[in-house]
Amino acid sequence: MKATVHVMLKNGVLDPQGEAVRHALGALGFDGVEGVRQGKVIELDLADGTSEADVTAMCEKLLANTVIESYRVDLS
């Protein structure tokens, strides 16, 4: 089984990397970009029997800083 974890900063948390990307896009002539939020994607190859609850525990304990980040888990 595979799990994909999408981690993003929560709304209201400053995103300096996203702002740097937005500024660089403007400098390259892409003037239509009004905001950028940058996150991360983590792909996990899981052994049979690993539950969604296990993946959620991984996110809560290590993969996401739940004070400032939110996450979404997709299983396939």
MOVENSUL-V220607 format. One record per backbone hydrogen bond with DSSP energy under -1.0 kcal/mol. NH is the residue of the N-H (numbers start at 1). CO is the residue of the C=O. E is the energy in kcal/mol with one decimal. If there is no record, write none. Layout:
NH,CO,E / NH,CO,E
This chain:
3,44,-2.6 / 4,74,-3.0 / 5,42,-3.1 / 6,72,-2.7 / 7,40,-2.9 / 8,70,-2.4 / 10,68,-3.2 / 13,10,-1.9 / 19,15,-2.3 / 20,16,-2.1 / 21,17,-2.1 / 22,18,-2.5 / 23,19,-2.5 / 24,20,-2.4 / 25,21,-2.6 / 26,22,-2.0 / 27,23,-2.2 / 28,24,-1.4 / 29,26,-1.6 / 30,25,-2.7 / 31,29,-1.4 / 40,7,-2.3 / 42,5,-2.7 / 44,3,-3.3 / 46,1,-3.3 / 50,47,-1.9 / 55,51,-1.8 / 56,52,-2.6 / 57,53,-2.2 / 58,54,-2.0 / 59,55,-2.2 / 60,56,-2.6 / 61,57,-2.2 / 62,58,-2.4 / 63,58,-2.0 / 64,59,-2.0 / 66,64,-1.2 / 68,65,-1.5 / 69,65,-2.7 / 70,8,-3.1 / 72,6,-1.9 / 74,4,-2.8 / 76,2,-2.9
